[in-house]
Structure formats: structure tokens, C-alpha cells
Amino acid sequence: MDATIKRNLEKIACKVRMGIIEGTYNAKSGHPGGSLSIADLLTYLYFAKLNVNPKSPDMPDRDRFVLSKGHTAPALYAVLAERGFFSKEELKSLRHIGAMLQGHPCINTPGIDMSSGSLGQGISAACGMALAGKMDCKDYKVYTVLGDGEIEEGQVWEAAMFAAHYGLDNLTAIVDNNGLQIDGPISEVCSPEPITDKFAAFGWHVITMDAHDFDDIERAFDEAEKISGKPVVIVQKSIKGKGVSYMENQVSWHGTAPNKEQYDIAMAELNAQLMELEG
């Protein structure tokens, strides 16, 4: 990846993380940990990959995106705000009664293609979108992000079987493998490992990547673009709470909002990271 492009994506991802903290702090609730772990991925998708247009969010030929792990909506909202789908000021009203940005994505929000939140259902909707694209002879791609805890749901594997059966090579699923879910390490709750082997057994092309290295992210998506005849899954190794020191790899930050002191610390750290990138 070009060094200038990479640096720009890193700066945007830092701003996205600040948006996540802003939203969850003002909501006094939400899910910062898993949102921070997908900030780089969503930055790459919305600023380097997806065919989308903030001025025409419903254009028929747009690429589709489904956040299957819908509780990490703060990350998606922060990215959409950075991309210009709506004002960043909206992030401060996250989860407030009557506000546009609710706790899980809603299809009425600009840039949201599917209401999601019930774990396991998002990938099924993405499969339907991909099959519709095939049947209508459309060129759009469908992307969906799942949590590694989410894939303990049986519906995920029904969708995986469906996607392979219908050869949905216009579908790319990304599993955010940060190793932690709300009740603890996935290895202790109900281990879905080996994740790569399971998807391969279901007939998917499997790619692994470092979730926080834009060079590796681009490599993975370049490989995905070359696959035909079967769906692609990218299993990204990530750090829950990435970018905020006291949140990293701490399961307690799965669904806990920062208080004022914690907010100030997080924003100071992220501002320092942004200044370093801009320097």
C-alpha cells in the first residue's frame, strides 16, 4: 500500500476510535471494546473499498454492508460520520430516546443496509442480498462482519452452508477474532475454534489477516477479489479495545461505557496518536 494512503487511513481510523469513545461516553452505555477492534477494518472498507456514496446512500448499484455483530454499532456510526453520511454531532446522541443513532443499526439511518443486533441473523441477511445480486445479474458486492463469539450461534453455520451451496462469490464475511465475548474468553465460553477449518469445511475460501495492519488488510481483500465460485471469509486477528490502553484485551470493556475520567484518558491517548500520525 502506498505510504501516504496508509498514513491517511491510520489517521481516519484514529478519528473513528475517538468517535466510538465520544458516542459511548455520551450514551453512558454501549459496546466500546468490540467497536474499537473493528475500527481499522471499517475504515478500510468505507474509505478504500466499498462503492458507496454519502450523497446517494440508496443508489441501486452500491456495495452492501451488514454489521452482523450489531452491538458494535458505535464503530459503524463513527465511520459513517467520518465518511459524510451524517454529522459527527449525531454521535453525541447515541442511544438517546428519539435520536437517529440507536444501540443497534437501524435501516432508517443513512448508510445502514440492514437492521441488525440479534446475533447470527446479519450474515443470513447478507446471504440474501448476495443471492439477490446474483439473480438480478448485478455487480455489487456484499460484506458482513461477525464476532467470534457470535459464530457460536447455529444460524451462522446454516448461512455458511447456504452461501457455499449457491456459490455466493459476491459475498465476503469478516470474523473479528479478538478472543473475548461478553461472558469471557471464547475458549472458555463455547469455543468456535478452529474457525478457519470450520469455514473451509463448509466450502468457503478462507483468508487470515492482521486486523490492525492496513498493508495486511489490503493484501487480504486483494486476495478475496480474485476468488470465484465460492464465498470468502476473512478471519482477522484483532485486539479488543484497540487504541485505548486500559481497554485493550479487557473483557470488562465489552459492554461498559467510560466515565468522565476514563473518557478524558481515552481521548488524550487517541489525540496523542493522531498528532503523531499528523506530525
C-alpha positions in Angstrom: 0.0 0.0 0.0 1.2 3.5 -0.8 2.7 5.1 2.3 0.6 8.2 2.0 -2.6 6.3 1.6 -1.7 4.1 4.6 -1.0 7.1 6.8 -4.3 8.7 5.8 -6.2 5.6 6.7 -4.4 5.3 10.0 -5.4 8.9 10.8 -9.1 8.3 9.8 -9.1 5.1 12.0 -7.9 7.1 14.9 -10.7 9.6 14.4 -13.1 6.7 14.2 -11.9 5.5 17.6 -12.4 8.9 19.0 -16.0 8.8 17.6 -16.6 5.5 19.3 -15.5 6.9 22.7 -17.5 10.0 22.1 -20.6 8.1 21.4 -20.4 5.5 24.2 -19.4 8.2 26.8 -22.4 10.4 25.9 -24.7 7.4 25.8 -23.5 6.2 29.2 -23.8 2.7 27.7 -22.8 0.7 24.7 -20.0 -1.6 23.5 -16.6 0.1 23.0 -14.4 -3.0 23.2 -15.5 -4.8 20.0 -16.2 -1.5 18.3 -12.5 -0.5 18.7 -11.3 -3.8 17.4 -13.1 -3.3 14.0 -12.2 0.4 13.6 -9.4 -0.3 11.2 -11.4 -2.8 9.1 -14.4 -0.4 8.8 -12.1 2.4 7.9 -10.5 0.4 5.1 -13.9 -0.7 3.8 -15.5 2.7 3.7 -12.5 4.7 2.6 -10.7 2.3 0.3 -13.1 -0.5 -0.8 -16.8 0.0 -0.8 -18.7 1.5 -3.7 -20.9 3.9 -1.7 -21.9 7.5 -2.0 -22.9 9.6 1.1 -24.9 11.9 -1.2 -26.9 8.9 -2.6 -26.9 6.3 0.2 -29.6 4.2 -1.5 -28.1 4.1 -5.0 -29.1 0.7 -6.5 -25.6 -0.4 -7.6 -23.9 0.4 -4.2 -22.0 -2.3 -2.4 -23.9 -3.6 0.6 -22.6 -3.9 4.2 -24.2 -5.7 7.1 -22.9 -5.4 10.7 -23.9 -8.8 11.9 -22.4 -8.1 15.3 -24.8 -5.2 15.6 -23.9 -4.2 19.2 -20.7 -2.7 17.8 -22.8 0.0 16.1 -20.7 2.8 17.6 -17.9 1.8 15.2 -20.1 1.8 12.2 -21.7 5.1 13.2 -18.3 6.7 13.7 -17.2 5.6 10.2 -20.3 6.7 8.5 -20.0 10.1 10.2 -16.4 10.4 9.0 -17.5 9.4 5.5 -20.1 12.1 5.5 -23.3 10.2 5.7 -24.4 12.4 8.7 -23.0 14.9 11.1 -20.5 13.9 13.7 -22.6 15.7 16.2 -25.1 12.9 15.9 -22.6 10.6 17.7 -23.2 12.5 21.0 -26.9 11.4 20.9 -26.1 7.7 20.6 -28.8 5.6 22.3 -30.8 8.7 23.4 -34.6 8.4 23.1 -35.8 9.7 19.8 -32.2 10.1 18.4 -31.2 8.8 15.0 -28.4 6.6 16.2 -29.8 3.8 18.4 -28.0 1.0 20.2 -28.1 -1.3 17.1 -28.1 -0.4 13.4 -31.5 0.6 12.0 -32.2 0.6 8.3 -33.7 4.0 8.5 -30.3 5.5 9.2 -28.4 6.8 6.2 -25.8 4.3 5.1 -27.3 1.4 7.0 -28.3 -1.5 4.7 -29.8 -3.9 7.3 -31.1 -3.6 10.9 -29.1 -6.0 13.0 -28.3 -7.0 16.5 -29.7 -10.4 17.0 -26.5 -12.4 16.7 -26.4 -14.8 13.8 -29.1 -13.1 11.7 -26.9 -10.5 10.0 -25.0 -13.0 7.9 -28.2 -14.6 6.8 -29.5 -11.3 5.6 -26.2 -10.7 3.8 -26.6 -14.1 2.1 -30.0 -13.0 0.8 -28.6 -9.8 -0.5 -25.8 -11.6 -2.3 -28.2 -14.2 -3.8 -30.5 -11.3 -5.0 -27.5 -9.7 -6.7 -26.7 -13.0 -8.5 -30.3 -13.4 -9.6 -30.5 -9.8 -10.8 -27.1 -10.0 -12.6 -25.8 -7.1 -10.5 -22.1 -6.4 -9.9 -22.4 -5.2 -6.3 -20.5 -6.9 -3.5 -21.9 -7.8 -0.1 -19.7 -7.6 3.1 -20.6 -8.6 6.6 -18.8 -8.5 9.9 -19.3 -11.1 12.6 -17.9 -11.5 16.1 -16.0 -14.6 17.1 -18.5 -15.1 20.0 -21.4 -14.6 17.5 -20.3 -17.6 15.4 -21.2 -19.8 18.3 -24.8 -19.3 17.0 -26.1 -22.2 14.9 -27.8 -19.8 12.4 -24.3 -18.7 11.3 -23.5 -22.2 10.1 -26.8 -22.5 8.3 -26.0 -19.3 6.5 -22.4 -20.6 5.8 -23.9 -23.8 4.2 -26.4 -21.7 2.2 -23.7 -19.4 0.8 -21.4 -22.2 -0.3 -24.3 -24.1 -1.9 -25.3 -21.1 -4.0 -21.7 -20.2 -4.8 -22.0 -16.7 -3.5 -18.6 -15.4 -4.6 -20.0 -11.8 -4.3 -20.1 -12.3 -0.5 -17.2 -11.6 1.9 -17.6 -12.3 5.6 -15.1 -11.0 8.1 -14.9 -12.6 11.5 -13.5 -10.3 14.2 -11.4 -12.8 16.2 -10.5 -10.7 19.3 -10.9 -13.8 21.5 -13.3 -12.2 24.0 -17.1 -12.1 24.3 -19.4 -10.7 27.0 -19.0 -13.7 29.3 -15.3 -14.1 29.0 -12.7 -15.7 26.6 -14.4 -17.6 23.7 -12.1 -20.5 24.6 -13.9 -20.8 27.9 -17.5 -19.9 27.0 -18.1 -22.1 23.9 -15.0 -22.3 21.7 -15.7 -21.9 18.0 -12.1 -22.8 17.1 -10.7 -23.8 14.7 -12.6 -21.1 12.9 -10.6 -21.3 9.7 -11.0 -25.0 9.4 -14.8 -24.9 10.1 -15.4 -22.3 7.3 -13.2 -24.3 4.9 -15.2 -27.4 5.7 -18.4 -25.5 4.8 -16.9 -24.7 1.4 -15.6 -21.2 1.9 -12.3 -19.7 0.7 -10.5 -18.8 3.9 -8.1 -15.9 4.4 -6.5 -14.7 7.6 -5.2 -11.2 8.4 -3.9 -8.8 11.0 -6.8 -6.5 11.8 -4.6 -3.5 12.7 -2.2 -3.5 9.7 -3.5 -1.7 6.7 -0.9 -3.4 4.4 -2.2 -6.8 5.5 -5.8 -5.7 5.3 -5.3 -4.7 1.7 -3.5 -8.0 0.9 -6.4 -10.0 2.3 -9.1 -8.1 0.3 -7.0 -8.2 -2.8 -6.9 -12.0 -2.5 -10.7 -12.1 -1.8 -11.3 -10.2 -5.1 -9.7 -13.0 -7.1 -11.9 -15.8 -5.8 -14.7 -17.1 -7.9 -17.3 -19.8 -7.4 -17.4 -19.7 -3.6 -17.9 -17.2 -0.7 -14.9 -15.8 1.1 -14.3 -15.4 4.8 -11.5 -13.3 6.3 -10.7 -14.2 9.8 -9.0 -11.1 11.3 -6.9 -11.4 14.5 -7.7 -8.3 16.5 -7.3 -6.7 19.9 -10.5 -5.9 21.8 -10.4 -2.3 22.9 -7.5 -1.5 20.4 -6.2 2.0 20.7 -7.2 2.8 24.3 -4.6 1.4 26.7 -6.8 0.4 29.6 -9.4 -1.2 27.4 -7.1 -3.4 25.3 -7.7 -7.2 25.9 -10.1 -6.5 28.8 -13.4 -8.3 28.6 -14.9 -5.9 31.1 -15.0 -3.3 28.2 -17.2 -5.4 26.1 -20.3 -3.5 27.2 -19.2 -0.8 29.6 -19.2 2.9 28.8 -16.3 5.1 30.0 -17.0 7.6 32.8 -15.6 11.2 32.6 -12.2 10.4 33.9 -11.9 7.4 31.6 -13.2 9.4 28.7 -10.6 12.1 29.2 -7.8 9.5 29.4 -9.0 7.7 26.2 -9.4 10.9 24.2 -6.0 12.2 25.3 -4.4 8.9 24.2 -6.1 9.0 20.8 -5.4 12.7 20.3 -1.7 11.9 21.0 -1.8 9.1 18.4 -3.4 11.4 15.9 -0.9 14.1 16.5 2.0 11.7 16.0 0.4 10.5 12.7 -0.1 14.1 11.5 3.4 15.1 12.6 
